[in-house]
Structures are given as structure tokens and as C-alpha cells.
């Protein structure tokens, strides 16, 4: 779970570099702090699933 903007970005990077599937929740905090975050991550090859 993302605790704050900077800590959450660290969680996200760790999840992106880990092998297998990772789950990061509360990412709304991160997306508010970075312009077009999802588009930039997709450009790097990241895949995501929004569960709700």
C-alpha cells in the first residue's frame, strides 16, 4: 500500500523491477504527483490492472 508520494513511487519502482506479479494499492497518491504517469509507465512496457 502506497503511504505517500515519495514512498509510493519507491514501492512502484520496486514492483516494476521485481520478477512475477506485484500488487501496489492506493496509487492515486502517486498519479496526482506525476503528469501522465500511466502513459509514461506504459511506454516503458508496464502493464496494470485496475481492481475496484
C-alpha distance matrix in Angstrom:
0.0 3.8 6.2 9.3 11.5 12.6 9.8 7.7 11.0 11.2 8.1 9.8 13.2 12.4 11.4 14.6 16.8 15.9 18.4 17.7 14.9 11.2 8.5 5.8 4.7 5.8 7.9 10.8 10.5 11.3 14.0 15.7 16.3 17.8 20.8 20.7 17.5 17.6 21.3 21.0 18.5 20.7 23.7 22.3 22.0 18.4 18.0 15.3 15.2 14.2 13.8 14.7
3.8 0.0 3.8 5.8 7.7 9.1 6.8 4.4 8.0 9.0 6.9 8.4 11.7 11.9 11.6 14.1 16.5 16.5 19.4 19.2 16.6 12.9 10.5 6.9 6.1 5.3 6.2 8.8 7.4 8.0 11.2 12.7 12.8 14.5 17.7 18.2 15.0 15.8 19.4 18.8 16.8 19.5 22.1 20.9 21.3 17.8 18.0 15.6 16.1 14.9 15.3 16.1
6.2 3.8 0.0 3.8 7.2 8.5 6.2 5.9 9.6 10.2 9.1 11.4 14.1 14.3 14.7 17.3 19.2 19.3 22.4 22.5 20.1 16.3 14.1 10.7 9.5 7.9 9.2 10.8 8.3 9.7 13.1 13.6 13.3 15.8 19.2 20.3 17.4 18.8 22.3 21.5 19.9 22.8 25.2 23.9 24.6 21.3 21.7 19.3 19.8 18.4 18.6 18.9
9.3 5.8 3.8 0.0 3.8 5.9 5.4 5.4 8.3 9.9 10.0 11.5 14.0 15.0 15.8 17.7 19.7 20.5 23.9 24.2 21.9 18.2 16.1 12.4 11.4 9.1 9.2 9.9 6.5 7.6 11.1 10.9 10.1 12.8 16.4 18.0 15.5 17.5 20.7 19.8 18.7 21.9 23.9 22.9 24.2 21.1 21.9 19.8 20.7 19.2 20.0 20.3
11.5 7.7 7.2 3.8 0.0 3.8 5.7 5.1 6.2 8.8 9.9 10.4 12.4 14.3 15.2 16.4 18.5 20.0 23.4 24.0 21.9 18.4 16.7 13.0 12.6 10.3 8.9 9.3 5.8 5.2 8.7 8.6 6.8 9.3 13.0 14.9 12.4 15.0 17.9 16.7 16.1 19.5 21.1 20.3 21.9 19.2 20.4 18.7 20.2 18.9 20.4 21.0
12.6 9.1 8.5 5.9 3.8 0.0 3.8 5.3 5.2 6.5 8.8 9.9 10.8 12.6 14.4 15.5 16.9 18.6 22.2 23.4 21.8 18.4 17.4 13.9 14.4 13.0 11.4 12.6 9.5 7.9 11.4 11.7 9.2 10.8 14.6 16.5 13.8 16.4 19.0 17.1 16.4 20.0 21.2 19.8 21.8 19.3 21.1 19.9 21.8 21.1 22.7 23.8
9.8 6.8 6.2 5.4 5.7 3.8 0.0 3.8 5.5 5.1 6.4 8.7 10.1 10.7 12.5 14.4 15.7 16.7 20.2 21.3 19.7 16.1 15.1 11.8 12.5 11.7 10.9 12.9 10.1 9.2 12.9 13.8 12.0 13.6 17.3 18.7 15.5 17.5 20.5 18.7 17.3 20.7 22.4 20.6 22.0 19.2 20.6 19.3 20.9 20.3 21.4 22.6
7.7 4.4 5.9 5.4 5.1 5.3 3.8 0.0 3.8 5.3 4.9 6.2 8.7 9.8 10.5 12.3 14.4 15.3 18.7 19.2 17.2 13.6 12.2 8.6 9.2 8.5 7.3 9.7 7.6 6.3 9.9 11.5 10.4 11.7 15.2 16.0 12.7 14.3 17.5 16.2 14.5 17.8 19.8 18.3 19.4 16.3 17.4 15.7 17.2 16.6 17.9 19.1
11.0 8.0 9.6 8.3 6.2 5.2 5.5 3.8 0.0 3.8 5.3 4.9 6.2 8.6 9.8 10.5 12.4 14.2 17.7 18.7 17.0 13.9 13.3 10.1 11.6 11.2 8.8 11.1 9.3 6.4 9.5 11.5 9.6 9.8 13.2 14.0 10.6 12.5 15.2 13.3 11.8 15.4 16.9 15.3 16.8 14.2 16.0 15.1 17.3 17.3 19.2 20.9
11.2 9.0 10.2 9.9 8.8 6.5 5.1 5.3 3.8 0.0 3.8 5.4 5.2 6.2 8.6 9.9 10.8 12.3 16.0 17.5 16.4 13.3 13.3 10.8 12.9 13.2 11.5 14.3 12.5 10.1 13.2 15.2 13.3 13.4 16.8 17.4 13.9 15.5 18.1 15.9 13.9 17.4 18.7 16.4 17.8 15.3 17.3 16.7 19.0 19.4 21.0 22.9
8.1 6.9 9.1 10.0 9.9 8.8 6.4 4.9 5.3 3.8 0.0 3.8 5.6 5.2 6.2 8.7 10.1 10.6 14.0 14.9 13.4 10.0 9.7 7.3 9.7 10.9 9.7 13.1 12.0 10.1 13.1 15.6 14.5 14.8 18.0 18.0 14.3 15.1 18.1 16.5 13.9 17.0 19.0 16.7 17.3 14.3 15.5 14.5 16.3 16.7 17.9 19.9
9.8 8.4 11.4 11.5 10.4 9.9 8.7 6.2 4.9 5.4 3.8 0.0 3.8 5.4 5.1 6.2 8.7 10.0 13.2 13.9 12.1 9.1 9.1 6.8 9.6 10.8 8.5 11.8 11.5 8.9 11.0 14.1 13.2 12.7 15.4 14.9 11.1 11.6 14.5 12.9 10.2 13.2 15.2 13.2 13.8 10.7 12.1 11.4 13.7 14.4 16.3 18.7
13.2 11.7 14.1 14.0 12.4 10.8 10.1 8.7 6.2 5.2 5.6 3.8 0.0 3.8 5.4 5.0 6.2 8.6 12.1 13.7 13.0 10.7 11.8 10.2 13.3 14.6 12.1 15.2 14.6 11.5 13.5 16.5 14.9 13.8 16.4 16.0 12.3 13.1 15.2 12.8 10.2 13.4 14.6 11.8 13.0 10.7 13.1 13.4 16.3 17.5 19.6 22.2
12.4 11.9 14.3 15.0 14.3 12.6 10.7 9.8 8.6 6.2 5.2 5.4 3.8 0.0 3.8 5.5 5.3 6.1 9.8 11.7 11.4 9.0 10.6 9.9 13.3 15.2 13.6 17.1 16.5 14.0 16.4 19.3 17.9 17.2 20.0 19.5 15.8 16.1 18.4 16.3 13.3 16.0 17.5 14.5 14.9 12.5 14.4 14.5 17.0 18.4 19.9 22.6
11.4 11.6 14.7 15.8 15.2 14.4 12.5 10.5 9.8 8.6 6.2 5.1 5.4 3.8 0.0 3.8 5.5 5.2 8.2 9.0 7.9 5.4 7.4 7.4 11.1 13.7 12.2 15.8 16.0 13.8 15.5 18.8 18.2 17.4 19.8 18.7 14.9 14.4 17.0 15.5 12.1 14.2 16.3 13.6 13.1 10.2 11.3 11.1 13.4 15.1 16.6 19.5
14.6 14.1 17.3 17.7 16.4 15.5 14.4 12.3 10.5 9.9 8.7 6.2 5.0 5.5 3.8 0.0 3.8 5.7 8.1 9.4 8.9 7.7 9.9 10.0 13.5 15.7 13.4 16.7 17.2 14.3 15.4 18.9 18.1 16.5 18.4 17.0 13.4 12.7 14.6 12.8 9.3 11.2 12.9 9.9 9.7 7.2 9.3 10.3 13.4 15.6 17.7 20.9
16.8 16.5 19.2 19.7 18.5 16.9 15.7 14.4 12.4 10.8 10.1 8.7 6.2 5.3 5.5 3.8 0.0 3.8 6.6 9.3 10.2 9.5 12.4 12.8 16.5 18.8 16.8 20.1 20.2 17.2 18.7 22.0 20.8 19.2 21.3 20.1 16.5 16.2 17.7 15.4 12.2 14.1 15.1 11.6 11.5 10.1 12.4 13.8 16.8 19.2 21.1 24.3
15.9 16.5 19.3 20.5 20.0 18.6 16.7 15.3 14.2 12.3 10.6 10.0 8.6 6.1 5.2 5.7 3.8 0.0 3.8 6.4 7.8 7.4 10.8 12.1 15.9 18.7 17.4 21.0 21.2 18.8 20.5 23.8 23.0 21.8 24.0 22.7 19.0 18.3 20.1 18.4 14.9 16.4 17.9 14.6 13.8 11.8 13.2 14.1 16.5 18.9 20.2 23.5
18.4 19.4 22.4 23.9 23.4 22.2 20.2 18.7 17.7 16.0 14.0 13.2 12.1 9.8 8.2 8.1 6.6 3.8 0.0 3.8 6.8 8.2 12.0 14.2 17.9 21.1 19.8 23.4 24.1 21.8 23.0 26.6 26.1 24.7 26.5 24.8 21.3 20.0 21.6 20.2 16.6 17.3 18.9 15.7 14.0 12.5 13.2 14.5 16.6 19.6 20.7 24.2
17.7 19.2 22.5 24.2 24.0 23.4 21.3 19.2 18.7 17.5 14.9 13.9 13.7 11.7 9.0 9.4 9.3 6.4 3.8 0.0 3.8 6.6 10.2 13.1 16.6 20.0 19.1 22.6 23.8 21.9 22.8 26.5 26.5 25.2 26.9 24.8 21.5 19.6 21.4 20.7 16.9 17.1 19.3 16.6 14.3 12.3 11.9 12.8 14.2 17.2 18.0 21.5
14.9 16.6 20.1 21.9 21.9 21.8 19.7 17.2 17.0 16.4 13.4 12.1 13.0 11.4 7.9 8.9 10.2 7.8 6.8 3.8 0.0 3.8 6.8 10.1 13.2 16.8 16.0 19.5 21.0 19.3 20.2 23.8 24.2 23.2 24.8 22.7 19.4 17.3 19.6 19.3 15.5 15.7 18.5 16.3 13.9 11.2 10.0 9.9 10.8 13.7 14.3 17.8
11.2 12.9 16.3 18.2 18.4 18.4 16.1 13.6 13.9 13.3 10.0 9.1 10.7 9.0 5.4 7.7 9.5 7.4 8.2 6.6 3.8 0.0 3.8 6.6 10.0 13.5 12.9 16.6 17.7 16.3 17.6 21.0 21.3 20.7 22.7 21.1 17.6 16.0 18.8 18.3 14.6 15.7 18.5 16.3 14.7 11.4 10.7 9.7 10.7 12.7 13.2 16.4
8.5 10.5 14.1 16.1 16.7 17.4 15.1 12.2 13.3 13.3 9.7 9.1 11.8 10.6 7.4 9.9 12.4 10.8 12.0 10.2 6.8 3.8 0.0 3.8 6.5 10.2 10.2 13.7 15.1 14.3 15.6 18.8 19.6 19.5 21.6 20.1 16.7 15.2 18.4 18.5 15.0 16.2 19.4 17.8 16.3 12.7 11.4 9.2 9.2 10.2 10.3 13.1
5.8 6.9 10.7 12.4 13.0 13.9 11.8 8.6 10.1 10.8 7.3 6.8 10.2 9.9 7.4 10.0 12.8 12.1 14.2 13.1 10.1 6.6 3.8 0.0 3.8 6.9 6.8 10.5 11.5 10.8 12.5 15.4 16.1 16.4 18.8 17.8 14.3 13.5 17.1 16.9 13.9 15.7 18.8 17.4 16.7 12.9 12.3 9.8 10.2 10.2 10.8 13.0
4.7 6.1 9.5 11.4 12.6 14.4 12.5 9.2 11.6 12.9 9.7 9.6 13.3 13.3 11.1 13.5 16.5 15.9 17.9 16.6 13.2 10.0 6.5 3.8 0.0 3.8 5.4 8.4 9.7 10.3 11.8 14.2 15.5 16.5 18.8 18.1 15.0 14.3 18.1 18.5 15.9 17.6 20.9 20.0 19.4 15.6 14.5 11.4 10.9 9.5 9.4 10.6
5.8 5.3 7.9 9.1 10.3 13.0 11.7 8.5 11.2 13.2 10.9 10.8 14.6 15.2 13.7 15.7 18.8 18.7 21.1 20.0 16.8 13.5 10.2 6.9 3.8 0.0 3.8 5.5 6.5 8.2 9.8 11.3 13.0 14.6 17.0 16.8 14.2 14.1 17.9 18.4 16.5 18.5 21.6 21.1 21.0 17.4 16.6 13.5 13.0 10.8 11.0 11.2
7.9 6.2 9.2 9.2 8.9 11.4 10.9 7.3 8.8 11.5 9.7 8.5 12.1 13.6 12.2 13.4 16.8 17.4 19.8 19.1 16.0 12.9 10.2 6.8 5.4 3.8 0.0 3.8 5.2 5.2 6.4 8.8 10.3 11.2 13.5 13.2 10.4 10.5 14.3 14.6 12.9 15.1 18.0 17.7 17.9 14.4 14.1 11.3 11.8 10.1 11.6 12.5
10.8 8.8 10.8 9.9 9.3 12.6 12.9 9.7 11.1 14.3 13.1 11.8 15.2 17.1 15.8 16.7 20.1 21.0 23.4 22.6 19.5 16.6 13.7 10.5 8.4 5.5 3.8 0.0 3.8 5.4 5.1 6.3 8.9 10.4 12.2 12.2 10.4 10.9 14.4 15.3 14.4 16.4 19.1 19.5 19.9 16.7 16.3 13.5 13.6 11.2 12.7 12.7
10.5 7.4 8.3 6.5 5.8 9.5 10.1 7.6 9.3 12.5 12.0 11.5 14.6 16.5 16.0 17.2 20.2 21.2 24.1 23.8 21.0 17.7 15.1 11.5 9.7 6.5 5.2 3.8 0.0 3.8 5.7 5.6 6.9 9.4 12.1 13.2 11.2 12.8 16.1 16.2 15.5 18.1 20.5 20.4 21.4 18.3 18.5 16.1 16.7 14.6 16.0 16.0
11.3 8.0 9.7 7.6 5.2 7.9 9.2 6.3 6.4 10.1 10.1 8.9 11.5 14.0 13.8 14.3 17.2 18.8 21.8 21.9 19.3 16.3 14.3 10.8 10.3 8.2 5.2 5.4 3.8 0.0 3.8 5.4 5.3 6.6 9.7 10.7 8.1 10.1 13.3 12.8 12.2 15.1 17.2 16.9 18.2 15.3 16.2 14.3 15.7 14.4 16.5 17.3
14.0 11.2 13.1 11.1 8.7 11.4 12.9 9.9 9.5 13.2 13.1 11.0 13.5 16.4 15.5 15.4 18.7 20.5 23.0 22.8 20.2 17.6 15.6 12.5 11.8 9.8 6.4 5.1 5.7 3.8 0.0 3.8 5.4 5.5 7.2 7.6 5.8 7.6 10.6 11.0 11.0 13.4 15.4 16.0 17.2 14.6 15.2 13.4 14.7 13.2 15.8 16.5
15.7 12.7 13.6 10.9 8.6 11.7 13.8 11.5 11.5 15.2 15.6 14.1 16.5 19.3 18.8 18.9 22.0 23.8 26.6 26.5 23.8 21.0 18.8 15.4 14.2 11.3 8.8 6.3 5.6 5.4 3.8 0.0 3.8 5.8 7.4 9.1 8.6 10.9 13.4 13.7 14.4 16.8 18.5 19.3 20.8 18.4 19.0 17.0 18.1 16.1 18.3 18.4
16.3 12.8 13.3 10.1 6.8 9.2 12.0 10.4 9.6 13.3 14.5 13.2 14.9 17.9 18.2 18.1 20.8 23.0 26.1 26.5 24.2 21.3 19.6 16.1 15.5 13.0 10.3 8.9 6.9 5.3 5.4 3.8 0.0 3.8 6.8 9.5 8.6 11.8 13.9 13.2 14.1 17.0 18.2 18.5 20.6 18.4 19.7 18.4 20.0 18.6 20.9 21.4
17.8 14.5 15.8 12.8 9.3 10.8 13.6 11.7 9.8 13.4 14.8 12.7 13.8 17.2 17.4 16.5 19.2 21.8 24.7 25.2 23.2 20.7 19.5 16.4 16.5 14.6 11.2 10.4 9.4 6.6 5.5 5.8 3.8 0.0 3.8 6.4 5.6 9.2 10.6 9.7 11.1 14.0 14.7 15.3 17.6 15.9 17.6 16.8 19.0 18.1 20.9 21.9
20.8 17.7 19.2 16.4 13.0 14.6 17.3 15.2 13.2 16.8 18.0 15.4 16.4 20.0 19.8 18.4 21.3 24.0 26.5 26.9 24.8 22.7 21.6 18.8 18.8 17.0 13.5 12.2 12.1 9.7 7.2 7.4 6.8 3.8 0.0 3.8 5.5 8.7 9.0 8.8 11.2 13.3 13.7 15.2 17.5 16.3 17.8 17.3 19.4 18.6 21.8 22.7
20.7 18.2 20.3 18.0 14.9 16.5 18.7 16.0 14.0 17.4 18.0 14.9 16.0 19.5 18.7 17.0 20.1 22.7 24.8 24.8 22.7 21.1 20.1 17.8 18.1 16.8 13.2 12.2 13.2 10.7 7.6 9.1 9.5 6.4 3.8 0.0 3.8 5.6 5.4 6.3 8.7 10.1 10.8 12.8 14.6 13.6 14.8 14.5 16.7 16.2 19.6 20.9
17.5 15.0 17.4 15.5 12.4 13.8 15.5 12.7 10.6 13.9 14.3 11.1 12.3 15.8 14.9 13.4 16.5 19.0 21.3 21.5 19.4 17.6 16.7 14.3 15.0 14.2 10.4 10.4 11.2 8.1 5.8 8.6 8.6 5.6 5.5 3.8 0.0 3.8 5.5 5.2 6.2 8.6 9.9 10.9 12.6 11.0 12.4 12.0 14.5 14.3 17.7 19.3
17.6 15.8 18.8 17.5 15.0 16.4 17.5 14.3 12.5 15.5 15.1 11.6 13.1 16.1 14.4 12.7 16.2 18.3 20.0 19.6 17.3 16.0 15.2 13.5 14.3 14.1 10.5 10.9 12.8 10.1 7.6 10.9 11.8 9.2 8.7 5.6 3.8 0.0 3.8 5.5 5.1 6.1 8.6 9.9 10.6 8.7 9.3 8.9 11.4 11.5 15.1 17.1
21.3 19.4 22.3 20.7 17.9 19.0 20.5 17.5 15.2 18.1 18.1 14.5 15.2 18.4 17.0 14.6 17.7 20.1 21.6 21.4 19.6 18.8 18.4 17.1 18.1 17.9 14.3 14.4 16.1 13.3 10.6 13.4 13.9 10.6 9.0 5.4 5.5 3.8 0.0 3.8 5.5 5.1 6.2 8.8 9.9 9.4 10.6 11.2 13.9 14.5 18.2 20.2
21.0 18.8 21.5 19.8 16.7 17.1 18.7 16.2 13.3 15.9 16.5 12.9 12.8 16.3 15.5 12.8 15.4 18.4 20.2 20.7 19.3 18.3 18.5 16.9 18.5 18.4 14.6 15.3 16.2 12.8 11.0 13.7 13.2 9.7 8.8 6.3 5.2 5.5 3.8 0.0 3.8 5.5 5.1 6.6 9.0 8.9 11.2 12.4 15.6 16.6 20.2 22.4
18.5 16.8 19.9 18.7 16.1 16.4 17.3 14.5 11.8 13.9 13.9 10.2 10.2 13.3 12.1 9.3 12.2 14.9 16.6 16.9 15.5 14.6 15.0 13.9 15.9 16.5 12.9 14.4 15.5 12.2 11.0 14.4 14.1 11.1 11.2 8.7 6.2 5.1 5.5 3.8 0.0 3.8 5.3 5.1 6.6 5.4 8.0 9.4 12.9 14.3 17.8 20.4
20.7 19.5 22.8 21.9 19.5 20.0 20.7 17.8 15.4 17.4 17.0 13.2 13.4 16.0 14.2 11.2 14.1 16.4 17.3 17.1 15.7 15.7 16.2 15.7 17.6 18.5 15.1 16.4 18.1 15.1 13.4 16.8 17.0 14.0 13.3 10.1 8.6 6.1 5.1 5.5 3.8 0.0 3.8 5.2 4.9 4.8 6.5 8.6 11.9 13.8 17.5 20.2
23.7 22.1 25.2 23.9 21.1 21.2 22.4 19.8 16.9 18.7 19.0 15.2 14.6 17.5 16.3 12.9 15.1 17.9 18.9 19.3 18.5 18.5 19.4 18.8 20.9 21.6 18.0 19.1 20.5 17.2 15.4 18.5 18.2 14.7 13.7 10.8 9.9 8.6 6.2 5.1 5.3 3.8 0.0 3.8 5.4 7.3 9.8 12.3 15.7 17.6 21.3 24.0
22.3 20.9 23.9 22.9 20.3 19.8 20.6 18.3 15.3 16.4 16.7 13.2 11.8 14.5 13.6 9.9 11.6 14.6 15.7 16.6 16.3 16.3 17.8 17.4 20.0 21.1 17.7 19.5 20.4 16.9 16.0 19.3 18.5 15.3 15.2 12.8 10.9 9.9 8.8 6.6 5.1 5.2 3.8 0.0 3.8 5.8 9.3 12.1 15.8 18.1 21.5 24.5
22.0 21.3 24.6 24.2 21.9 21.8 22.0 19.4 16.8 17.8 17.3 13.8 13.0 14.9 13.1 9.7 11.5 13.8 14.0 14.3 13.9 14.7 16.3 16.7 19.4 21.0 17.9 19.9 21.4 18.2 17.2 20.8 20.6 17.6 17.5 14.6 12.6 10.6 9.9 9.0 6.6 4.9 5.4 3.8 0.0 3.8 6.5 10.0 13.5 16.3 19.5 22.8
18.4 17.8 21.3 21.1 19.2 19.3 19.2 16.3 14.2 15.3 14.3 10.7 10.7 12.5 10.2 7.2 10.1 11.8 12.5 12.3 11.2 11.4 12.7 12.9 15.6 17.4 14.4 16.7 18.3 15.3 14.6 18.4 18.4 15.9 16.3 13.6 11.0 8.7 9.4 8.9 5.4 4.8 7.3 5.8 3.8 0.0 3.8 6.7 10.4 13.1 16.2 19.4
18.0 18.0 21.7 21.9 20.4 21.1 20.6 17.4 16.0 17.3 15.5 12.1 13.1 14.4 11.3 9.3 12.4 13.2 13.2 11.9 10.0 10.7 11.4 12.3 14.5 16.6 14.1 16.3 18.5 16.2 15.2 19.0 19.7 17.6 17.8 14.8 12.4 9.3 10.6 11.2 8.0 6.5 9.8 9.3 6.5 3.8 0.0 3.8 7.1 10.2 13.2 16.6
15.3 15.6 19.3 19.8 18.7 19.9 19.3 15.7 15.1 16.7 14.5 11.4 13.4 14.5 11.1 10.3 13.8 14.1 14.5 12.8 9.9 9.7 9.2 9.8 11.4 13.5 11.3 13.5 16.1 14.3 13.4 17.0 18.4 16.8 17.3 14.5 12.0 8.9 11.2 12.4 9.4 8.6 12.3 12.1 10.0 6.7 3.8 0.0 3.8 6.6 9.6 12.9
15.2 16.1 19.8 20.7 20.2 21.8 20.9 17.2 17.3 19.0 16.3 13.7 16.3 17.0 13.4 13.4 16.8 16.5 16.6 14.2 10.8 10.7 9.2 10.2 10.9 13.0 11.8 13.6 16.7 15.7 14.7 18.1 20.0 19.0 19.4 16.7 14.5 11.4 13.9 15.6 12.9 11.9 15.7 15.8 13.5 10.4 7.1 3.8 0.0 3.8 6.2 9.7
14.2 14.9 18.4 19.2 18.9 21.1 20.3 16.6 17.3 19.4 16.7 14.4 17.5 18.4 15.1 15.6 19.2 18.9 19.6 17.2 13.7 12.7 10.2 10.2 9.5 10.8 10.1 11.2 14.6 14.4 13.2 16.1 18.6 18.1 18.6 16.2 14.3 11.5 14.5 16.6 14.3 13.8 17.6 18.1 16.3 13.1 10.2 6.6 3.8 0.0 3.8 6.5
13.8 15.3 18.6 20.0 20.4 22.7 21.4 17.9 19.2 21.0 17.9 16.3 19.6 19.9 16.6 17.7 21.1 20.2 20.7 18.0 14.3 13.2 10.3 10.8 9.4 11.0 11.6 12.7 16.0 16.5 15.8 18.3 20.9 20.9 21.8 19.6 17.7 15.1 18.2 20.2 17.8 17.5 21.3 21.5 19.5 16.2 13.2 9.6 6.2 3.8 0.0 3.7
14.7 16.1 18.9 20.3 21.0 23.8 22.6 19.1 20.9 22.9 19.9 18.7 22.2 22.6 19.5 20.9 24.3 23.5 24.2 21.5 17.8 16.4 13.1 13.0 10.6 11.2 12.5 12.7 16.0 17.3 16.5 18.4 21.4 21.9 22.7 20.9 19.3 17.1 20.2 22.4 20.4 20.2 24.0 24.5 22.8 19.4 16.6 12.9 9.7 6.5 3.7 0.0
